[in-house]
Amino acid sequence: MAVQYLNVDLEIEGPRPLGHILQEFSESGISCLGCFETRRGHFANFEVTALPSDANSIVSEFCDAIEGFRKGAEATWAGAHRRTFDMGFDSDGSAGCSRFELKADTVRRAAELGASLGITIYSLSDTPVEFGSPPDEETRNGSTVHRRPA
């Protein structure tokens, strides 16, 4: 198992409280994994509760819910400075090749909603997965570095 797909979360960060989005998503079967204030405003992380098996289906479920937002949630979404569909993967660090594909329609829908696509790779070892140059406190060469949650 060089790399294994886990799931897709949606991360939103903006200057306004995210209550309207929380309400809309809860009505659509999307749960909030965490919601709190940051130095840049308000942050929330969401997942589709009944997990489909692939990233395309999960992103499509998120897009369906977002496209149906009422006015308050729509304004909060539009005002957010970060809207990222974050695909999570486990990696054991072994050599090998793994391929995962997002369909053109999935990418188009995300882009039309002003969302970006991100990838988080969780290392199964105690050594963080590193990308590029030495880190600052949050990113390495523009890519977030995480340890796999215990």
Secondary structure by P-SEA (a helix, b strand, c coil): ccbbbbbbbbbbbccccaaaaaaaaaaacccccccccccccbbbbbccccccccaaaaaaaaaaaaaaccaaaaaaaaaccbbbbbbbbbbcccbbbbbbbbcaaaaaaaaaacbbbbbbbbbcccccccccccccccccccbbbbcccc
